[in-house]
């Protein structure tokens, strides 16, 4: 199985390593070389559509694409607790990183796919992007960008069902994983709720292996349960 894995963070590296260990052909696209055995690394800023298109168009299409690129906080922005803390630049930055790369991938893949292409595109989303499941409020930029990603996945699933009926696009919620993204927010987690990147990769690949074109446009948690937008 040929994989493109976008993003070299904790989950991206773990997915690439796990796929390579089980014999898959893996290309990892990130700004820094993770130095993983059996993984072909390509230097790329995954938010740069022009660079992504130029690079990916030189490679044969994969069977599976996993976009792991995402942000929750930075040195300049923290998740908002109140509307007064929301800033336009923070919201736009979250959309640029959490939403746009999946749409950019879909554009370049769609331009190259044949009608019966059995391609699977997945992107890491989040349960907090579910409008129906939002009971806590806050985290405006992150929630909005992930809700937009979920809508993009839904839209693309509808389009691909007509244009590419053998293909599938889905969102994946990895749960709480021990990466830099979750580091400031782990206090109070129940025992066993925090997963290592390696555990998350195994769970996500189990879900990915089970996906079919009939499930296109939907979002699933790491345990296989569907998340209703």
ZAKOLTOR-597774 format. One record per atom (N, C-alpha, C, O): x, y, z; residue in three letters. Coordinates in steps of 0.1 Angstrom, whole numbers, padded with zeros to 4 digits, always signed. Example, Ala and Ser with C-alpha at 12.3 -4.5 7.8 and 13.67 -1.06 7.14 Angstrom:
REM residues 2
+0132-0057+0078ALA +0123-0045+0078ALA +0132-0033+0078ALA +0142-0033+0085ALA +0128-0022+0071SER +0137-0011+0071SER +0129+0000+0079SER +0134+0011+0080SER 
***
This chain:
REM residues 229
+0008-0012+0000UNK +0000+0000+0000UNK +0009+0012+0000UNK +0018+0013+0008UNK +0006+0022-0009UNK +0014+0034-0010UNK +0007+0045-0002UNK -0005+0048-0004UNK +0014+0051+0008UNK +0009+0062+0016UNK +0016+0075+0014UNK +0028+0076+0011UNK +0008+0086+0014UNK +0013+0099+0016UNK +0009+0104+0030UNK -0003+0103+0033UNK +0018+0108+0038UNK +0015+0113+0052UNK +0020+0127+0052UNK +0032+0130+0051UNK +0011+0136+0055UNK +0013+0150+0055UNK +0015+0155+0069UNK +0006+0153+0077UNK +0027+0160+0072UNK +0029+0165+0086UNK +0038+0156+0094UNK +0036+0144+0094UNK +0049+0161+0100UNK +0059+0153+0107UNK +0058+0155+0122UNK +0068+0153+0129UNK +0047+0158+0128UNK +0045+0159+0142UNK +0045+0145+0148UNK +0048+0135+0142UNK +0041+0145+0161UNK +0041+0132+0168UNK +0033+0121+0162UNK +0038+0110+0160UNK +0021+0124+0158UNK +0012+0115+0152UNK +0016+0111+0138UNK +0016+0100+0134UNK +0021+0121+0130UNK +0025+0119+0116UNK +0037+0110+0116UNK +0038+0100+0108UNK +0047+0112+0125UNK +0059+0104+0126UNK +0055+0089+0130UNK +0060+0080+0124UNK +0046+0088+0139UNK +0042+0075+0144UNK +0035+0067+0133UNK +0037+0055+0131UNK +0026+0074+0126UNK +0019+0068+0115UNK +0029+0063+0104UNK +0028+0052+0099UNK +0038+0072+0100UNK +0048+0068+0090UNK +0056+0056+0094UNK +0059+0047+0086UNK +0061+0056+0107UNK +0069+0045+0112UNK +0061+0032+0112UNK +0067+0022+0108UNK +0049+0033+0117UNK +0041+0021+0118UNK +0038+0015+0104UNK +0038+0003+0102UNK +0034+0024+0094UNK +0032+0019+0081UNK +0044+0013+0074UNK +0043+0003+0068UNK +0056+0019+0076UNK +0068+0014+0071UNK +0071+0000+0077UNK +0076-0009+0070UNK +0069-0001+0090UNK +0072-0014+0097UNK +0063-0025+0092UNK +0067-0037+0092UNK +0051-0022+0087UNK +0042-0033+0082UNK +0044-0035+0067UNK +0036-0042+0061UNK +0053-0028+0061UNK +0057-0031+0047UNK +0051-0021+0037UNK +0052-0024+0025UNK +0044-0011+0042UNK +0038-0001+0032UNK +0049+0008+0026UNK +0060+0010+0032UNK +0046+0014+0015UNK +0055+0023+0009UNK +0051+0037+0014UNK +0039+0042+0011UNK +0059+0044+0021UNK +0055+0056+0028UNK +0064+0068+0023UNK +0076+0068+0023UNK +0056+0079+0020UNK +0063+0092+0017UNK +0057+0102+0028UNK +0045+0103+0030UNK +0067+0108+0035UNK +0063+0118+0046UNK +0067+0132+0041UNK +0078+0134+0037UNK +0057+0141+0042UNK +0059+0155+0037UNK +0059+0164+0050UNK +0049+0165+0056UNK +0070+0170+0053UNK +0072+0178+0064UNK +0083+0188+0062UNK +0091+0186+0053UNK +0084+0198+0071UNK +0095+0207+0070UNK +0108+0202+0075UNK +0119+0207+0071UNK +0108+0192+0084UNK +0121+0187+0089UNK +0121+0172+0087UNK +0111+0165+0087UNK +0133+0166+0085UNK +0135+0152+0082UNK +0134+0144+0095UNK +0142+0146+0104UNK +0124+0135+0097UNK +0123+0127+0109UNK +0133+0116+0110UNK +0135+0110+0120UNK +0140+0113+0099UNK +0150+0102+0099UNK +0145+0089+0102UNK +0151+0081+0109UNK +0133+0085+0096UNK +0127+0072+0099UNK +0131+0062+0089UNK +0131+0065+0077UNK +0135+0050+0093UNK +0139+0039+0084UNK +0128+0035+0075UNK +0116+0034+0080UNK +0130+0034+0062UNK +0120+0029+0053UNK +0110+0040+0049UNK +0100+0036+0042UNK +0112+0052+0053UNK +0103+0063+0049UNK +0110+0073+0040UNK +0121+0078+0044UNK +0103+0076+0029UNK +0109+0086+0020UNK +0104+0100+0025UNK +0092+0103+0025UNK +0114+0109+0028UNK +0110+0122+0033UNK +0110+0132+0022UNK +0120+0132+0013UNK +0100+0141+0021UNK +0100+0152+0012UNK +0098+0165+0020UNK +0089+0167+0027UNK +0107+0175+0017UNK +0107+0187+0024UNK +0095+0196+0019UNK +0095+0199+0007UNK +0085+0199+0028UNK +0074+0206+0023UNK +0067+0214+0035UNK +0065+0208+0046UNK +0063+0226+0032UNK +0054+0233+0041UNK +0040+0230+0036UNK +0036+0234+0025UNK +0032+0222+0044UNK +0020+0216+0039UNK +0008+0227+0038UNK -0003+0224+0034UNK +0011+0239+0043UNK +0001+0250+0041UNK +0004+0258+0028UNK -0004+0267+0025UNK +0014+0254+0020UNK +0018+0261+0008UNK +0012+0253-0004UNK +0019+0243-0008UNK +0001+0256-0009UNK -0005+0248-0020UNK +0003+0247-0032UNK +0004+0237-0038UNK +0009+0258-0036UNK +0018+0258-0048UNK +0029+0249-0047UNK +0032+0241-0056UNK +0036+0249-0035UNK +0047+0240-0033UNK +0042+0225-0032UNK +0049+0216-0037UNK +0031+0223-0026UNK +0025+0210-0024UNK +0022+0204-0038UNK +0025+0193-0041UNK +0016+0212-0047UNK +0012+0208-0060UNK +0024+0205-0068UNK +0025+0194-0075UNK +0034+0213-0068UNK +0046+0211-0076UNK +0053+0199-0072UNK +0058+0191-0081UNK +0054+0196-0059UNK +0061+0184-0054UNK +0053+0171-0057UNK +0058+0162-0063UNK +0040+0172-0053UNK +0032+0159-0054UNK +0029+0155-0068UNK +0027+0143-0071UNK +0029+0165-0077UNK +0027+0161-0091UNK +0038+0154-0098UNK +0037+0149-0109UNK +0050+0153-0091UNK +0061+0146-0096UNK +0061+0131-0091UNK +0069+0123-0095UNK +0051+0128-0082UNK +0051+0115-0076UNK +0039+0107-0081UNK +0028+0113-0084UNK +0039+0094-0082UNK +0027+0086-0085UNK +0017+0087-0074UNK +0020+0089-0062UNK +0004+0087-0078UNK -0006+0088-0068UNK -0006+0077-0058UNK -0003+0065-0062UNK -0009+0079-0046UNK -0009+0069-0036UNK -0023+0062-0035UNK -0032+0067-0042UNK -0024+0051-0027UNK -0037+0046-0024UNK -0043+0053-0012UNK -0056+0054-0011UNK -0035+0058-0003UNK -0040+0064+0009UNK -0032+0077+0012UNK -0020+0077+0011UNK -0039+0087+0016UNK -0033+0100+0020UNK -0039+0103+0034UNK -0051+0103+0037UNK -0030+0107+0044UNK -0033+0110+0057UNK -0028+0124+0060UNK -0016+0126+0060UNK -0037+0134+0062UNK -0032+0147+0066UNK -0032+0149+0081UNK -0043+0148+0087UNK -0021+0150+0087UNK -0020+0151+0102UNK -0017+0166+0106UNK -0015+0168+0118UNK -0016+0175+0097UNK -0013+0189+0100UNK -0023+0196+0109UNK -0035+0195+0105UNK -0019+0202+0119UNK -0029+0209+0128UNK -0022+0218+0138UNK -0011+0216+0142UNK -0030+0227+0144UNK -0025+0236+0154UNK -0036+0239+0164UNK -0048+0239+0160UNK -0033+0240+0177UNK -0042+0244+0187UNK -0038+0256+0194UNK -0046+0265+0198UNK -0025+0258+0196UNK -0019+0269+0203UNK -0005+0272+0198UNK +0001+0264+0191UNK +0000+0284+0201UNK +0013+0288+0197UNK +0018+0298+0207UNK +0011+0301+0217UNK +0030+0303+0205UNK +0036+0313+0214UNK +0028+0326+0214UNK +0028+0334+0223UNK +0021+0328+0203UNK +0013+0340+0201UNK -0002+0339+0205UNK -0008+0349+0208UNK -0007+0327+0204UNK -0022+0325+0206UNK -0024+0313+0214UNK -0018+0302+0213UNK -0033+0314+0224UNK -0038+0303+0232UNK -0053+0301+0230UNK -0060+0311+0226UNK -0058+0289+0232UNK -0073+0287+0231UNK -0081+0298+0239UNK -0078+0300+0250UNK -0091+0303+0232UNK -0099+0314+0238UNK -0109+0308+0248UNK -0115+0298+0246UNK -0110+0315+0260UNK -0120+0311+0270UNK -0132+0320+0269UNK -0144+0316+0272UNK -0130+0332+0263UNK -0141+0342+0262UNK -0140+0348+0248UNK -0129+0349+0242UNK -0152+0354+0244UNK -0152+0360+0230UNK -0143+0372+0230UNK -0138+0375+0219UNK -0141+0379+0241UNK -0132+0390+0241UNK -0118+0387+0237UNK -0110+0395+0233UNK -0114+0374+0239UNK -0100+0370+0236UNK -0098+0366+0221UNK -0087+0364+0217UNK -0109+0365+0214UNK -0108+0361+0200UNK -0102+0372+0191UNK -0106+0384+0192UNK -0092+0368+0183UNK -0085+0378+0174UNK -0086+0373+0160UNK -0085+0360+0158UNK -0088+0382+0151UNK -0089+0378+0137UNK -0077+0370+0132UNK -0079+0360+0125UNK -0065+0375+0135UNK -0053+0368+0130UNK -0052+0354+0136UNK -0047+0345+0129UNK -0057+0351+0148UNK -0057+0338+0154UNK -0066+0329+0146UNK -0063+0317+0143UNK -0078+0334+0144UNK -0088+0326+0136UNK -0083+0322+0122UNK -0085+0311+0118UNK -0078+0332+0115UNK -0073+0330+0102UNK -0061+0320+0102UNK -0060+0312+0093UNK -0053+0321+0112UNK -0042+0312+0113UNK -0046+0297+0115UNK -0041+0288+0109UNK -0057+0295+0123UNK -0062+0282+0125UNK -0069+0277+0112UNK -0067+0265+0109UNK -0075+0285+0105UNK -0081+0281+0092UNK -0070+0277+0082UNK -0072+0267+0075UNK -0060+0285+0082UNK -0049+0282+0073UNK -0042+0269+0076UNK -0038+0262+0066UNK -0041+0265+0088UNK -0034+0253+0092UNK -0043+0241+0094UNK -0040+0230+0089UNK -0055+0243+0100UNK -0064+0232+0103UNK -0073+0228+0092UNK -0078+0217+0091UNK -0077+0238+0083UNK -0087+0236+0073UNK -0081+0235+0059UNK -0084+0226+0052UNK -0074+0245+0055UNK -0070+0247+0041UNK -0061+0235+0036UNK -0064+0231+0025UNK -0052+0229+0043UNK -0043+0219+0037UNK -0051+0207+0031UNK -0048+0202+0021UNK -0062+0203+0038UNK -0070+0192+0033UNK -0077+0196+0020UNK -0078+0188+0011UNK -0082+0208+0019UNK -0088+0213+0007UNK -0078+0214-0004UNK -0081+0210-0016UNK -0066+0218-0001UNK -0055+0219-0011UNK -0052+0205-0016UNK -0050+0203-0028UNK -0051+0196-0007UNK -0048+0182-0011UNK -0059+0177-0020UNK -0057+0170-0030UNK -0072+0179-0016UNK -0083+0174-0024UNK -0083+0180-0038UNK -0086+0173-0048UNK -0079+0193-0040UNK -0078+0199-0053UNK -0068+0192-0062UNK -0070+0189-0073UNK -0056+0190-0056UNK -0045+0184-0065UNK -0048+0170-0068UNK -0045+0165-0079UNK -0054+0162-0058UNK -0057+0148-0061UNK -0068+0147-0071UNK -0067+0139-0080UNK -0079+0155-0069UNK -0090+0155-0079UNK -0086+0158-0093UNK -0092+0152-0102UNK -0076+0166-0095UNK -0072+0170-0108UNK -0064+0158-0115UNK -0063+0158-0127UNK -0060+0148-0107UNK -0052+0137-0113UNK -0059+0124-0112UNK -0056+0114-0119UNK -0070+0123-0104UNK -0077+0110-0102UNK -0085+0106-0115UNK -0091+0114-0122UNK -0085+0093-0117UNK -0094+0087-0127UNK -0107+0083-0120UNK -0108+0083-0108UNK -0118+0081-0128UNK -0131+0079-0122UNK -0132+0068-0112UNK -0138+0069-0102UNK -0125+0057-0115UNK -0125+0045-0106UNK -0113+0044-0097UNK -0110+0033-0093UNK -0107+0056-0094UNK -0095+0056-0085UNK -0099+0052-0071UNK -0107+0059-0065UNK -0094+0041-0066UNK -0097+0037-0052UNK -0089+0044-0041UNK -0082+0038-0034UNK -0089+0057-0041UNK -0081+0065-0032UNK -0088+0069-0020UNK -0100+0072-0020UNK -0081+0068-0008UNK -0086+0072+0005UNK -0079+0084+0010UNK -0067+0084+0012UNK -0086+0095+0012UNK -0081+0107+0018UNK -0086+0109+0032UNK -0099+0110+0034UNK -0078+0109+0042UNK -0082+0112+0056UNK -0075+0124+0062UNK -0064+0127+0058UNK -0081+0130+0071UNK -0075+0142+0078UNK -0078+0141+0093UNK -0090+0138+0097UNK -0069+0145+0101UNK -0071+0145+0115UNK -0080+0157+0119UNK -0077+0169+0116UNK -0092+0154+0124UNK -0101+0164+0129UNK -0101+0164+0144UNK -0091+0160+0150UNK -0113+0167+0150UNK -0113+0167+0165UNK -0128+0167+0169UNK -0137+0172+0162UNK -0131+0160+0180UNK -0144+0160+0185UNK -0150+0174+0188UNK -0162+0176+0187UNK -0141+0183+0192UNK -0145+0196+0196UNK -0150+0204+0183UNK -0155+0215+0185UNK -0148+0199+0171UNK -0153+0205+0159UNK -0167+0201+0156UNK -0173+0206+0147UNK -0173+0192+0165UNK -0187+0188+0163UNK -0196+0199+0169UNK -0195+0202+0181UNK -0205+0205+0161UNK -0214+0215+0165UNK -0224+0209+0175UNK -0227+0215+0186UNK -0229+0197+0172UNK -0239+0190+0180UNK -0234+0186+0193UNK -0241+0184+0203UNK -0220+0183+0194UNK -0214+0178+0206UNK -0208+0189+0215UNK -0202+0186+0225UNK -0210+0202+0211UNK -0203+0213+0218UNK -0211+0217+0230UNK -0222+0223+0229UNK -0206+0213+0242UNK -0213+0216+0254UNK -0205+0225+0263UNK -0210+0230+0273UNK -0192+0227+0260UNK -0183+0235+0268UNK -0180+0249+0263UNK -0176+0257+0271UNK -0182+0251+0250UNK -0179+0264+0245UNK -0164+0267+0245UNK -0156+0258+0247UNK -0160+0280+0243UNK -0146+0283+0243UNK -0139+0278+0230UNK -0145+0272+0221UNK -0126+0280+0230UNK -0117+0275+0220UNK -0122+0279+0206UNK -0123+0271+0197UNK -0126+0292+0205UNK -0133+0296+0192UNK -0125+0293+0180UNK -0131+0286+0171UNK -0113+0297+0179UNK -0105+0295+0166UNK -0104+0280+0163UNK -0105+0276+0151UNK -0100+0272+0173UNK -0098+0258+0170UNK -0111+0251+0167UNK -0112+0244+0157UNK -0122+0253+0174UNK -0135+0247+0171UNK -0140+0251+0157UNK -0145+0242+0150UNK -0139+0264+0154UNK -0144+0269+0142UNK -0136+0262+0130UNK -0142+0258+0120UNK -0123+0262+0131UNK -0115+0256+0120UNK -0117+0241+0118UNK -0117+0236+0107UNK -0120+0234+0129UNK -0122+0220+0128UNK -0137+0217+0123UNK -0139+0208+0116UNK -0146+0226+0127UNK -0160+0224+0122UNK -0160+0227+0107UNK -0167+0220+0099UNK -0152+0237+0103UNK -0150+0240+0088UNK -0144+0228+0081UNK -0148+0224+0070UNK -0134+0222+0087UNK -0128+0210+0081UNK -0138+0199+0080UNK -0139+0192+0070UNK -0146+0196+0090UNK -0156+0186+0089UNK -0166+0189+0078UNK -0171+0180+0071UNK -0170+0201+0076UNK -0179+0205+0065UNK -0172+0203+0052UNK -0178+0198+0042UNK -0159+0206+0051UNK -0152+0204+0039UNK -0152+0189+0035UNK -0153+0185+0024UNK -0150+0180+0045UNK -0150+0166+0043UNK -0163+0161+0038UNK -0164+0153+0029UNK -0174+0167+0045UNK -0188+0163+0040UNK -0190+0167+0026UNK -0195+0159+0018UNK -0186+0179+0023UNK -0188+0184+0009UNK -0181+0176-0001UNK -0186+0172-0011UNK -0168+0173+0002UNK -0160+0165-0007UNK -0165+0151-0009UNK -0165+0145-0019UNK -0170+0145+0002UNK -0176+0132+0002UNK -0188+0131-0008UNK -0189+0122-0016UNK -0196+0142-0008UNK -0207+0142-0017UNK -0202+0143-0032UNK -0207+0136-0041UNK -0193+0152-0034UNK -0187+0154-0048UNK -0180+0142-0053UNK -0183+0137-0064UNK -0172+0136-0044UNK -0164+0124-0049UNK -0173+0112-0051UNK -0170+0104-0060UNK -0185+0111-0044UNK -0194+0100-0046UNK -0199+0100-0061UNK -0202+0089-0066UNK -0200+0112-0066UNK -0204+0113-0080UNK -0192+0112-0090UNK -0193+0105-0100UNK -0181+0118-0087UNK -0170+0119-0096UNK -0161+0107-0095UNK -0156+0101-0105UNK -0159+0102-0083UNK -0149+0091-0080UNK -0156+0081-0071UNK -0152+0081-0059UNK -0165+0073-0075UNK -0173+0065-0066UNK -0165+0054-0059UNK -0170+0048-0049UNK -0153+0051-0063UNK -0144+0041-0056UNK -0136+0048-0045UNK -0128+0041-0038UNK -0136+0061-0044UNK -0128+0069-0035UNK -0135+0071-0022UNK -0147+0069-0021UNK -0128+0076-0012UNK -0134+0078+0001UNK -0126+0090+0008UNK -0114+0090+0007UNK -0133+0099+0014UNK -0127+0109+0022UNK -0133+0109+0036UNK -0145+0108+0037UNK -0125+0110+0047UNK -0130+0109+0060UNK -0122+0117+0070UNK -0110+0119+0068UNK -0128+0122+0081UNK -0121+0128+0092UNK -0119+0118+0103UNK -0126+0108+0104UNK -0108+0120+0110UNK -0104+0111+0121UNK -0101+0119+0133UNK -0093+0129+0133UNK -0107+0115+0144UNK -0104+0121+0157UNK -0095+0112+0165UNK -0099+0101+0168UNK -0082+0116+0167UNK -0072+0107+0173UNK -0074+0105+0188UNK -0067+0097+0194UNK -0083+0113+0195UNK -0083+0113+0209UNK -0072+0122+0215UNK -0066+0130+0208UNK -0070+0121+0228UNK -0059+0129+0234UNK -0046+0121+0233UNK -0045+0111+0239UNK -0037+0127+0226UNK -0024+0120+0224UNK -0012+0129+0230UNK -0013+0141+0230UNK -0003+0122+0235UNK +0009+0128+0242UNK +0018+0135+0231UNK +0029+0130+0228UNK +0014+0146+0226UNK +0022+0154+0217UNK +0022+0168+0222UNK +0016+0172+0232UNK +0030+0177+0215UNK +0031+0191+0219UNK +0018+0198+0219UNK +0015+0207+0226UNK +0009+0194+0210UNK -0004+0200+0208UNK -0012+0199+0221UNK -0019+0209+0225UNK -0012+0187+0227UNK -0020+0185+0239UNK -0013+0188+0252UNK -0019+0188+0263UNK +0000+0191+0252UNK +0008+0192+0264UNK +0002+0201+0275UNK +0002+0197+0287UNK -0003+0213+0271UNK -0008+0222+0282UNK -0022+0218+0287UNK -0026+0225+0297UNK -0028+0208+0282UNK -0042+0206+0285UNK -0045+0192+0290UNK -0056+0186+0289UNK -0035+0185+0296UNK -0036+0172+0301UNK -0040+0170+0315UNK -0044+0159+0320UNK -0040+0181+0323UNK -0043+0180+0337UNK -0058+0175+0339UNK -0067+0180+0332UNK -0060+0166+0348UNK -0073+0161+0351UNK -0078+0150+0342UNK -0089+0145+0343UNK -0069+0145+0332UNK -0073+0134+0324UNK -0075+0122+0332UNK -0066+0119+0341UNK -0085+0114+0329UNK -0087+0101+0336UNK -0075+0091+0332UNK -0070+0092+0321UNK -0072+0082+0341UNK -0062+0072+0338UNK -0065+0064+0326UNK -0076+0059+0324UNK -0055+0063+0317UNK -0057+0056+0305UNK -0063+0064+0293UNK -0064+0059+0282UNK -0066+0077+0296UNK -0072+0085+0285UNK -0062+0090+0276UNK -0065+0093+0264UNK -0050+0092+0281UNK -0039+0098+0272UNK -0032+0086+0265UNK -0027+0077+0271UNK -0031+0088+0252UNK -0025+0078+0243UNK -0011+0082+0239UNK -0009+0094+0238UNK -0002+0073+0237UNK +0011+0076+0231UNK +0008+0078+0216UNK -0001+0073+0211UNK +0017+0085+0209UNK +0016+0086+0194UNK +0015+0072+0188UNK +0008+0070+0178UNK +0023+0063+0193UNK +0023+0049+0187UNK +0010+0042+0189UNK +0005+0036+0180UNK +0004+0044+0201UNK -0009+0038+0203UNK -0020+0045+0194UNK -0028+0038+0188UNK -0019+0058+0193UNK -0028+0065+0184UNK -0027+0061+0170UNK -0037+0059+0163UNK -0015+0059+0165UNK -0013+0054+0151UNK -0019+0041+0149UNK -0025+0039+0138UNK -0017+0032+0158UNK -0023+0018+0156UNK -0038+0019+0156UNK -0045+0013+0147UNK -0044+0027+0164UNK -0059+0029+0165UNK -0064+0035+0152UNK -0074+0030+0146UNK -0057+0046+0147UNK -0061+0053+0135UNK -0060+0044+0123UNK -0069+0044+0114UNK -0050+0036+0122UNK -0048+0027+0111UNK -0058+0016+0111UNK -0063+0011+0100UNK -0063+0012+0122UNK -0074+0002+0123UNK -0086+0008+0117UNK -0094+0001+0110UNK -0089+0020+0120UNK -0101+0027+0115UNK -0099+0029+0100UNK -0108+0026+0092UNK -0088+0034+0095UNK -0085+0036+0081UNK -0087+0023+0073UNK -0093+0023+0062UNK -0082+0012+0078UNK -0082-0001+0071UNK -0097-0005+0070UNK -0100-0013+0061UNK -0106+0000+0078UNK -0120-0004+0077UNK -0129+0004+0069UNK -0140+0001+0066UNK -0124+0016+0064UNK -0132+0026+0057UNK -0135+0021+0043UNK -0127+0015+0036UNK -0147+0024+0039UNK -0152+0021+0025UNK -0158+0033+0019UNK -0161+0043+0026UNK -0160+0033+0005UNK -0166+0045-0001UNK -0179+0048+0004UNK -0183+0060+0004UNK -0187+0039+0009UNK -0200+0042+0015UNK -0199+0050+0028UNK -0209+0055+0032UNK -0188+0051+0034UNK -0186+0060+0046UNK -0180+0073+0043UNK -0176+0081+0052UNK -0178+0076+0030UNK -0172+0089+0026UNK -0180+0101+0031UNK -0192+0101+0031UNK -0172+0111+0035UNK -0178+0123+0040UNK -0181+0124+0055UNK -0187+0133+0060UNK -0177+0113+0062UNK -0180+0112+0076UNK -0168+0113+0085UNK -0157+0113+0080UNK -0170+0115+0098UNK -0159+0117+0107UNK -0160+0106+0118UNK -0170+0103+0123UNK -0148+0100+0121UNK -0148+0089+0130UNK -0137+0091+0141UNK -0127+0096+0138UNK -0140+0086+0153UNK -0131+0087+0164UNK -0121+0075+0163UNK -0123+0066+0155UNK -0111+0076+0171UNK -0100+0066+0171UNK -0106+0052+0174UNK -0099+0042+0170UNK -0117+0051+0181UNK -0123+0038+0184UNK -0133+0033+0174UNK -0139+0023+0176UNK -0134+0040+0163UNK -0143+0036+0152UNK -0157+0042+0153UNK -0165+0040+0143UNK -0160+0048+0163UNK -0174+0054+0165UNK -0175+0067+0157UNK -0166+0075+0157UNK -0186+0069+0150UNK -0188+0081+0142UNK -0191+0093+0151UNK -0198+0092+0161UNK -0185+0104+0147UNK -0188+0117+0153UNK -0198+0125+0145UNK -0195+0127+0133UNK -0209+0129+0150UNK -0219+0136+0143UNK -0216+0151+0143UNK -0214+0157+0153UNK -0214+0157+0131UNK -0210+0171+0131UNK -0221+0180+0137UNK -0219+0192+0137UNK 
***
